[in-house]
Amino acid sequence: MSKSHNIEILTFKDVKKAARTLYESFDDDDVARYCSRHLENDPQRKLDVDLAMYEAYVSVHIMKGLAIGIKGENASDADNETFETVALWEIPNGGDMSDYITLIRSGFAKLAWKTGAEGRKRIFQTMFPVLHGNFHDIMHNKGEENTFTLVYLGSTPKARGKGNVRAIFEWMFQNYIDKNNSVAYLESSSVNNFPIYEKFGFKPVADIWLGDKNDPVDSARMDVMIRGPNGSTWEYLEETRIRREYTIPKECSEYVSN
């Protein structure tokens, strides 16, 4: 299936279209809204900041991770601003994404300037430490050095239903993850995606919150899902759920397997 979808490793010439793809994919996403909520009264600046964030994410994964995409038949057209699907992965031994030179080259330093003090607090002082800290808490001494982390996987609305997500996962499993007997880790920002990820062997393990989880407006929930080597159930699933006092969201309990 992946061959027919023509999956490509992205390069720096693809950054802007890949970023626009992610922007359109996550336009209504709680995490995306949390990162730039302080700019809701300035739509143009909010758009500029959102695109700058995705451009930085794409760039840093081209540099020290893996950025792949399905560009689509008309991707080279000048009036086509997006690809169909983009996925960003952190990879084992990819290197430090937070060193000074990488932050400059990837565009995160420019993002820090564009988003202002409140945005820096939300992105650099809250989101990044929360994601890093929770990954370390969950994966420490449990195979973190051989883990592929899905950071973003998004398809534009017009590309959904074409089998691109399955193609991306199968390509990654075949060429990287299962080939290296690795664990796969992701943070789902929507419980509606649980059934999709379950199809590929991921199971929910823990929840993560940005902001005050008791604030229904200015917060964002993510659920960590993990796939064991070669599609197996991750061996630390139950003990981690218990330690993290994790409860599967009630709206997902009917279709999430244990």
Number of C-alpha atoms within 10 A of each C-alpha: 12 18 8 7 18 15 19 13 13 22 16 14 9 19 19 19 20 33 25 21 27 27 24 15 21 19 14 10 13 19 22 16 20 19 27 21 18 17 18 12 9 9 10 11 15 20 15 13 23 24 21 24 26 23 25 25 23 32 30 26 23 22 17 18 22 21 27 23 25 25 22 15 11 12 15 12 9 7 8 10 14 25 25 25 25 31 24 24 24 23 21 17 11 14 12 11 17 13 9 11 10 18 18 15 14 24 19 23 15 16 24 20 12 18 24 13 11 16 22 18 15 19 20 15 12 16 20 14 12 17 17 10 12 15 18 13 13 19 18 11 9 15 11 18 14 17 24 23 20 18 16 20 22 22 25 19 12 8 17 14 9 12 12 23 22 16 19 23 18 17 17 18 20 13 11 14 24 17 12 15 15 23 26 28 24 23 22 23 21 14 16 11 11 19 15 13 21 17 11 15 18 26 26 26 24 23 21 18 18 21 18 12 13 9 9 9 13 17 18 23 19 19 22 21 22 28 25 23 21 18 19 13 17 20 12 14 19 14 11 16 17 12 10 14 11 15 13 18 13 9 10 14 11 9 10 17 11 10
